[in-house]
């Protein structure tokens, strides 16, 4: 049996009806979640429960026991989006209505990058004013100013244990800091501007990507470079680890993204865009990636087959792209000043965030 079935979805806490959905018995729970998300707010995370059991996204509806007029309970975790702009501000947004919920001011130049701590309590930002700032997101106050760079900062990251911060920028140096803003060690060796920094999931390794066409890996404990790889034929603009740490994604001005296995120097190359690929990121499960670039497109990729699954078109260059924590939506931002949230499965534009007065250089969802 795989015919049409009617599913009633209600709020788990109140029991109030949310939506009735027509589905096929062979549909997956993930497909059902996609139909619920527009009702609870783009970018929010939902879990569906049937008779008290949380349904796994890959389960088929009939196999999970659902029949005509079955009732599902929905639990919704509210998420936020943070954006960094050349207008010198950082904004926080709700993902239900796209309302601006707060603005962080203090940088004296374009804000180029930001990253959230794992518990979403702090944010680190970097700017063309040569400083990074650490912000407390409860008080919306800056708690530390990191001022050791001599040129614009291009990327920032918190360590997984939230005890360290790394910054990298146009002065070709990455700096490791304590989370209270004290410099620990400078990571020197690149001969071009550093465009991206990232911690491995275990926190033992730091990745830096540079316009000198290389990616370097550094010991977090010692600050020593343990591997340097000629990664692309033109400058490298982004680099990130998969959630299990076994893969690395890089992107470049050469229009490609590359998938690297840990410890292996020969990557898989995907011809991704017609111009510079400014950013690339893994999906939470590591099986998909999103890339974005100068050609005003963001693309969602199946990393197993190398096939492009969705093309998301904007009106200007796209500088930033990432997945939500449940992998059902993606967030893009760029030259047109208005970040956007899209459905992964359909490619539909779900929400536009309007309020910045300049291009948005980085955007991120809160962590799960």
Phi, psi and omega in degrees: 000122180217024182281189183288139175226151179258126182245131175260126181247131181227161175291134184295321186282310186271336185080002181287143181294139178252308184196147169257133186236134170269124182222171174258144182301334179273357178294157176268163175299322178301319178296324177292318178302322180298330179279338180276323187305317179301337179278337182255350179117125179301137179092345176283155179261133179238148171235135179254133181242137175236117182053042176085356181256132177287127182275135178284143185303328184275353181293142172277146188299313180294320180296332179279355177100002182284141177225181180303132180070017172297150182249128176248142172262141180243134172248130183241127174258117181291133177244167176231165174238140175241138184227146180239133190228159173292349176283009177078006183249160168242132180239149174245139189230145167280152182255006174275309181246353182077024182280140175285125185255356179173157179226132177256121181239146179162328178293146180262010178205183179306136175270119189262339188200161175202161175206146179260147171290161185300329181267005179063018180270338181226158177224139173246136181233154177231154191215163172290353175280007176077008179241157165247152179230142173254130186241140170271121188275354173278314180269346185059034180247148174283127181256339180209143172245123183259109193230060177245349179280155181251004180206182184304142175267131184255337180203155181217157177202146168269146171289157181302327180274002175068013182267345185227158173229143172237141178232151177210151184197200187291343178279006173073012182239141167254143181236132175264131184235154164288159184291350174262011170094016178265127180293138182251308182202146175263135179258102188245140180162333177290149177248012175220166180305140175273125183258337185212146173224150179200145171268145170293159182303328178278347178085359185280341186230144174245132175259137170233139180237139193223159173291354174280011176078006184247158167241133178241147177242132187236145172286123177297324184288319187252340184078011182272139175286120183260345177198139173232130185235132169285103195268325184215168179276344173230179187306144180265126185258338180208158177201136181208155177266149168290163186296335177264000176077005183272343182232154174230139174250136173229157175220163193210166172294348179280002176088002185248160163242150182230142180249121184246135170273142183305128177080000181248131186269351179257115185266173167264130184251134175241120175287102196262316188220166181273358177211200183303136174261105188284329184209152176211145182209148176282152164286162181303325181273357176078002182267346178233165175218158170237140176232158178208159185195193182298333185281010175071024180232147164245142183231138176257130188240143166273114186283346177285311183265341186078011184275140174282124184266324181214145171241120182251119187254134178239181184265355178211175178306142180252122186261341188217141177205140178202163176269152166290167185292336177265358175077008184268341179226161174232155181240128177236155179206152182184214191294333185279003171077355186235099177302155185223145175248132185234154173280132178290318187287324185252341186077007182288138172286120185262326188200139175242133184256109185249133179163339177283152179255012178206169178308145179259119187271335181207144178216146182211143169280155168296156180284158180294000000 
